[in-house]
């Protein structure tokens, strides 16, 4: 019984690994969005933090 449970667990992990290696169609386009000014990755639709004016406190 223990051998069966371990083998099912290993098969499940192998299936998860196969799905993890799949590339989604839009993944490359999303990953390549960088700020042209500073080179940081932009997250979301808003402007890059390097373009926003600094608040004086």
Beta strands, then each sheet from edge to edge (+ up, - down):
end
